Amino acid sequence: MKRKWALLPAALAAALVLSACGGGSDDDGAGGEGKEAKLTMAIASAVIGPKEEVAVYAVAKELGYFAEEKLTVETINADGSVAALQAVASGSGDITPADAGSALGAAEKNVPIKAIGGLVQNWPWVMAVKPDSPLTGGADLRGKKIGVISLASGSAPYARAYVKAAGLDPTKDVELLPVGVGAQAAAALNDGKVDMLALYTQAYAVIENAGTELKYLTNPDVFSGIRSLTFSVGARDFDAKKDSYERFLRAAYKAMLFSAKNPEAAMKIGYKVFPQILAGKSADERLKADTESLTAWLKTATPAGGDPEQFGDWGAISDEEWAKTQAYTKEAGQITGEVDLKKLWDPSLLSGANNFDKAAVLSKAANYTA
């Protein structure tokens, strides 16, 4: 099943779940250099959890990183990366951390978006089965049902590419079933509705913290060096909003550095900004498990080696990484040929986005008390 790319009708805004007052931005979003601006961040997930919405948005908002940049930032939720990219292309949102493969697919179909900075840099997707499952991958997958978050999320093309790497036809030899995340996904696996899950590491941390044991299958080498979530914006008003986007990225990367240094504090902040994460429980009841989940996500979005003190060059994506990501995206059926990166990738804002006092952020994280 291929993803359909059509610019969204005006009804898109009604289909998105608002998690802040208002949706989309007004003319203030363009602003001018250093002027006050309003932006809307589209979260590429229908569910709020311990991931980018906490490490990027909640921390930047609560600690005043957005305010320091004279930005007012709101959020909307979209059901997966395709919907999130359509939101920024249509103007219902301004910026989204969405799947790089989905961005390439959009660019090939001339959806007006631009990728302006990386976020998740270590491949987060992996297959999981029940501990007693005989499945090991390869030909074992024939005739099996694979649980994906949704057919519009990054988990579906990952599942197809995994199956294809095993020499099978993902359109004939397996069936992809949307199972969501969390308890819903765990139930689908435990009840035998699916034989395996194709989720990201943070989603598995949530499932395991709730008591479900899992066995992970090894990814083929084809997935090494592929980029995942990448900040993308609408292309039509990109030039007018460049300054606002640079300031957003700077606030976002400061928040990421803070979160990497002190994930527990970041999670507590997440509860303040998104109390729905608590799901009726107290912060004390959830903090340990949610911090572990956030830490699992942060490991995918920060360098594989070193400590936060050594982290730098936030948002950079090398030519080699783009080449590998394109190859994977083609293998997954999201694109049919090579996409001209000149019309999609614009890293011109990253120098300014990295221009902040890292020592001050690290000190604040080390000494922060909620």
BELQUIQUI-V43196 format. One record per pair of residues at least 6 apart in sequence whose ideal C-beta (glycine too) atoms are under 7 Angstrom apart, sorted by sequence separation. I is the first residue (numbers start at 1). J is the second residue. If there is no record, write none. Layout:
BEGIN
[[I/J] [I/J]]
END
This chain:
BEGIN
[[31/37] [60/66] [78/84] [87/93] [88/94] [107/113] [129/135] [149/155] [164/170] [168/174] [179/185] [188/194] [208/214] [271/277] [329/335] [16/23] [66/73] [88/95] [106/113] [148/155] [163/170] [207/214] [259/266] [270/277] [271/278] [28/36] [29/37] [88/96] [148/156] [189/197] [258/266] [278/286] [303/311] [28/37] [29/38] [78/87] [87/96] [179/188] [302/311] [13/23] [28/38] [29/39] [43/53] [103/113] [160/170] [163/173] [204/214] [13/24] [76/87] [85/96] [148/159] [163/174] [26/38] [61/73] [84/96] [103/115] [185/197] [233/245] [271/283] [326/338] [25/38] [85/98] [146/159] [277/290] [326/339] [25/39] [84/98] [185/199] [25/40] [100/115] [179/194] [268/283] [24/40] [41/57] [57/73] [177/193] [23/40] [76/93] [81/98] [85/102] [159/176] [177/194] [57/75] [81/99] [85/103] [181/199] [231/249] [322/341] [82/102] [156/176] [267/287] [81/102] [85/106] [186/207] [53/75] [89/111] [97/119] [141/163] [181/203] [185/207] [190/212] [89/112] [264/287] [267/290] [322/345] [89/113] [182/206] [186/210] [267/291] [88/113] [141/166] [151/176] [181/206] [182/207] [85/111] [142/168] [186/212] [139/166] [141/168] [151/178] [183/210] [264/291] [267/294] [85/113] [138/166] [146/174] [148/176] [150/178] [263/291] [266/294] [17/46] [19/48] [137/166] [149/178] [125/155] [143/173] [144/174] [145/175] [146/176] [147/177] [148/178] [46/77] [142/173] [148/179] [149/180] [263/294] [39/71] [41/73] [43/75] [45/77] [141/173] [145/177] [147/179] [149/181] [263/295] [37/70] [46/79] [125/158] [141/174] [36/70] [37/71] [38/72] [39/73] [40/74] [41/75] [42/76] [43/77] [44/78] [316/350] [35/70] [40/75] [43/78] [127/162] [263/298] [315/350] [34/70] [40/76] [42/78] [44/80] [162/198] [44/81] [147/185] [260/298] [315/353] [159/198] [259/298] [314/353] [44/84] [158/198] [314/354] [56/97] [147/188] [313/354] [42/84] [147/189] [260/302] [155/198] [155/199] [42/87] [52/97] [256/301] [42/88] [147/194] [261/308] [146/194] [260/308] [145/194] [147/196] [145/195] [146/196] [147/197] [148/198] [149/199] [42/93] [144/195] [147/198] [257/308] [260/311] [22/74] [41/93] [44/96] [102/154] [144/196] [146/198] [21/74] [23/76] [40/93] [44/97] [101/154] [309/362] [20/74] [40/94] [41/95] [42/96] [44/98] [257/311] [308/362] [20/75] [39/94] [41/96] [99/154] [165/220] [19/75] [39/95] [101/157] [19/76] [165/222] [18/76] [19/77] [256/314] [17/76] [130/189] [16/76] [17/77] [135/195] [16/77] [135/196] [253/314] [16/78] [253/315] [29/94] [129/195] [249/315] [24/91] [52/119] [129/196] [24/92] [128/196] [23/92] [24/93] [25/94] [83/152] [127/196] [128/197] [80/150] [82/152] [16/87] [79/150] [127/198] [128/199] [80/152] [81/153] [79/152] [80/153] [81/154] [125/198] [12/86] [154/228] [12/87] [125/200] [126/201] [16/92] [124/200] [128/204] [124/201] [8/86] [12/90] [3/82] [7/86] [13/92] [12/92] [137/217] [209/289] [136/217] [137/218] [7/89] [8/90] [131/213] [133/215] [7/90] [209/292] [131/215] [209/293] [130/215] [128/214] [129/215] [128/215] [205/292] [206/293] [128/216] [129/217] [205/293] [127/216] [126/216] [127/217] [227/317] [202/293] [205/296] [126/219] [202/296] [227/321] [201/296] [202/297] [225/320] [225/321] [226/324] [227/325] [201/300] [225/324] [226/325] [5/105] [123/223] [249/349] [253/353] [265/365] [5/106] [123/224] [253/354] [257/358] [261/362] [269/370] [3/105] [226/328] [250/352] [254/356] [268/370] [123/226] [246/349] [250/353] [258/361] [262/365] [265/368] [5/109] [7/111] [124/228] [245/349] [249/353] [257/361] [261/365] [262/366] [123/228] [223/328] [250/355] [257/362] [261/366] [265/370] [5/111] [121/227] [222/328] [246/352] [250/356] [258/364] [262/368] [242/349] [246/353] [254/361] [258/365] [120/228] [118/227] [120/229] [222/331] [119/229] [119/230] [118/230] [119/231] [117/231] [115/230] [116/231] [115/231] [116/232] [115/232] [116/233] [114/232] [113/232] [114/233] [113/233] [113/234] [114/235] [112/234] [113/235] [112/235] [112/236] [114/238] [100/227] [103/230] [100/228] [99/228] [103/232] [116/245] [99/229] [100/230] [98/229] [97/229] [98/230] [117/249] [116/249] [47/181] [97/231] [98/232] [95/231] [96/232] [95/233] [94/233] [94/234] [91/234] [88/232] [88/233] [89/234] [88/234] [85/232] [3/152] [1/151] [95/245] [51/202] [50/202] [95/248] [49/206] [161/328] [164/331] [161/331] [161/332] [160/332] [71/244] [160/333] [73/248] [157/332] [71/247] [124/300] [157/333] [52/229] [71/248] [122/299] [157/334] [69/247] [122/300] [71/251] [120/300] [121/301] [69/250] [120/301] [69/251] [119/301] [122/304] [66/251] [65/251] [65/254] [65/255] [60/251] [60/252] [60/254] [60/255] [63/258] [56/252] [59/255] [118/315] [117/315] [118/316] [56/255] [59/258] [118/317] [55/255] [56/256] [59/259] [55/256] [55/259] [39/244] [30/237] [37/244] [59/266] [62/269] [39/248] [30/240] [33/243] [59/269] [62/272] [30/241] [32/243] [55/266] [58/269] [62/273] [29/241] [31/243] [54/266] [58/270] [61/273] [31/244] [54/267] [29/244] [58/273] [54/270] [58/274] [50/267] [50/270] [53/274] [104/326] [101/325] [105/329] [100/325] [104/329] [48/274] [50/277] [101/328] [108/335] [48/276] [49/277] [101/329] [108/336] [48/277] [105/334] [115/344] [104/334] [105/335] [114/344] [115/345] [116/346] [101/332] [104/335] [108/339] [102/334] [107/339] [114/346] [117/349] [101/334] [116/349] [117/350] [104/339] [107/343] [117/353] [107/344] [55/294] [50/290] [54/294] [104/344] [103/344] [55/297] [50/293] [55/298] [50/294] [51/297] [50/297] [2/333] [3/334]]
END
